[in-house]
Amino acid sequence: MYGKAVEGTIRSTVVIGPDGMVKKHWPKVKNAASHPKEVLDAVMSIF
């Protein structure tokens, strides 16, 4: 962008429990198509 290096869009996901604490964190989502199933599986195993 105008000769400057840019990182672009960074997708991340955080699951927060009812107690307000972070239960699971994905700092970089590599595959947006398969990520929802990964999150659902994690949520089902946590709760």
WOURVEN-V744418 format. One record per residue. N is the residue number from 1. RES is the residue in one letter. D_FIRST is the distance of its C-alpha to the first C-alpha in Angstrom with 2 decimals. Layout:
{{N | RES | D_FIRST} {N | RES | D_FIRST}}
//
This chain:
{{1 | M | 0.00} {2 | Y | 3.78} {3 | G | 5.38} {4 | K | 5.32} {5 | A | 6.75} {6 | V | 6.88} {7 | E | 10.21} {8 | G | 10.06} {9 | T | 13.42} {10 | I | 16.40} {11 | R | 19.74} {12 | S | 22.86} {13 | T | 26.43} {14 | V | 29.24} {15 | V | 32.88} {16 | I | 34.89} {17 | G | 38.67} {18 | P | 41.18} {19 | D | 41.84} {20 | G | 38.29} {21 | M | 37.50} {22 | V | 34.61} {23 | K | 36.26} {24 | K | 33.43} {25 | H | 29.74} {26 | W | 27.18} {27 | P | 24.14} {28 | K | 22.10} {29 | V | 23.01} {30 | K | 22.60} {31 | N | 24.37} {32 | A | 24.11} {33 | A | 27.02} {34 | S | 29.53} {35 | H | 28.51} {36 | P | 30.70} {37 | K | 33.80} {38 | E | 33.03} {39 | V | 32.74} {40 | L | 35.90} {41 | D | 37.80} {42 | A | 36.89} {43 | V | 37.89} {44 | M | 41.13} {45 | S | 42.01} {46 | I | 41.29} {47 | F | 43.19}}
//
